[in-house]
Amino acid sequence: MVRLQLPQVLAAKESINITAKNDDDVNMGMVKEEQLRINRNKAYVDKGASGEIDWSLISKAYVKTARENLSQKIADSLLQTSSRVAAHTLDSFITKDSRENFIKTTIIQLMATPEYQLC
């Protein structure tokens, strides 16, 4: 699902390449699939999304939190529901080389979960 990838894509300033399937019922066999794809892509050129994230403000919010409690504190801030993502599920996707990268990747990975996007 594309919407689950949006936090990673926006944070990395990447683009998503999406190609819709040819709907022969609508096109009645008149348009070749390749031509249809080209026409759809032309309609969306330069309509991409981008964003700037001020990570310094986010890091300041967690400056007093100990490293071992950091992921739980971030989850408590982002997931304001009773449902939680298991810590071991995110561990393999979180960068632990620095405190700043730990905060960034934890937030991005939590925002990509259904628990975050559905609350």
C-alpha positions as CSV (number, residue, x, y, z in Angstrom):
1,M,0.0,0.0,0.0
2,V,1.3,3.3,-1.1
3,R,0.1,5.4,1.9
4,L,2.2,3.3,4.3
5,Q,5.3,4.4,2.3
6,L,4.5,8.1,2.4
7,P,6.5,9.0,5.6
8,Q,9.7,7.4,4.3
9,V,9.3,8.9,0.8
10,L,8.7,12.4,2.1
11,A,11.5,12.3,4.6
12,A,13.9,11.0,2.0
13,K,12.6,13.4,-0.7
14,E,12.1,10.6,-3.1
15,S,9.4,10.0,-5.6
16,I,6.9,7.1,-6.0
17,N,6.4,5.6,-9.4
18,I,2.8,4.4,-9.7
19,T,1.3,2.9,-12.9
20,A,-2.4,2.3,-13.1
21,K,-3.6,-0.8,-14.8
22,N,-5.3,-0.5,-18.1
23,D,-9.1,-0.6,-17.8
24,D,-10.2,-2.2,-21.1
25,D,-13.9,-1.8,-20.1
26,V,-13.5,2.0,-20.2
27,N,-11.0,2.2,-23.0
28,M,-12.9,-0.4,-25.1
29,G,-9.6,-1.7,-26.6
30,M,-8.9,1.6,-28.3
31,V,-5.8,2.7,-26.4
32,K,-2.7,0.6,-26.0
33,E,-1.5,0.2,-22.5
34,E,1.8,1.9,-23.1
35,Q,0.1,5.0,-24.6
36,L,-2.3,5.1,-21.7
37,R,0.6,5.0,-19.2
38,I,2.4,7.9,-21.0
39,N,-0.8,10.0,-21.0
40,R,-1.4,9.5,-17.3
41,N,2.2,10.2,-16.4
42,K,2.1,13.5,-18.3
43,A,-1.0,14.6,-16.3
44,Y,1.0,14.2,-13.1
45,V,4.4,15.7,-14.0
46,D,5.5,18.3,-11.6
47,K,2.7,17.6,-9.1
48,G,4.9,15.8,-6.6
49,A,4.8,16.4,-2.9
50,S,7.8,17.4,-0.8
51,G,8.3,18.7,2.7
52,E,11.0,20.0,5.0
53,I,11.2,18.5,8.5
54,D,12.8,20.6,11.2
55,W,14.4,17.7,13.2
56,S,16.0,20.1,15.7
57,L,12.6,21.0,17.2
58,I,11.8,17.3,17.5
59,S,15.1,16.5,19.1
60,K,14.6,19.3,21.7
61,A,11.3,17.7,22.7
62,Y,13.1,14.5,23.7
63,V,16.3,16.0,25.1
64,K,15.5,15.0,28.7
65,T,14.4,11.5,27.9
66,A,16.8,8.7,28.6
67,R,17.9,6.6,25.5
68,E,16.3,3.4,26.9
69,N,12.9,5.1,27.3
70,L,13.1,7.1,24.0
71,S,11.3,4.8,21.7
72,Q,8.5,4.4,24.2
73,K,8.2,8.1,24.7
74,I,8.0,8.8,21.0
75,A,5.4,6.1,20.6
76,D,3.4,7.6,23.4
77,S,3.5,11.0,21.7
78,L,2.6,9.7,18.2
79,L,0.2,6.9,19.0
80,Q,-2.4,8.5,21.2
81,T,-4.5,5.3,21.3
82,S,-4.3,2.1,23.3
83,S,-3.0,0.1,20.3
84,R,0.8,-0.1,20.1
85,V,3.4,-1.4,17.8
86,A,5.6,-4.1,19.3
87,A,9.1,-2.7,19.9
88,H,10.9,-5.7,18.4
89,T,8.9,-5.1,15.2
90,L,10.5,-1.7,14.6
91,D,14.0,-2.5,16.0
92,S,15.3,-3.8,12.7
93,F,14.3,-0.6,10.9
94,I,15.6,1.9,13.4
95,T,19.1,3.4,13.0
96,K,20.9,3.4,16.3
97,D,24.2,5.1,15.4
98,S,23.3,8.4,16.9
99,R,20.6,9.9,19.1
100,E,19.3,12.1,16.3
101,N,19.2,9.3,13.8
102,F,17.4,7.1,16.3
103,I,14.7,9.8,16.8
104,K,14.3,10.4,13.1
105,T,14.0,6.7,12.1
106,T,11.8,5.9,15.1
107,I,9.3,8.7,14.1
108,I,9.4,7.8,10.4
109,Q,8.9,4.1,11.0
110,L,6.0,4.7,13.5
111,M,4.3,7.1,11.1
112,A,4.4,4.3,8.5
113,T,2.4,1.9,10.6
114,P,-1.3,1.3,10.3
115,E,-1.7,2.0,14.0
116,Y,-0.5,5.6,13.4
117,Q,-2.3,6.2,10.1
118,L,-5.6,4.9,11.4
119,C,-5.9,6.8,14.6
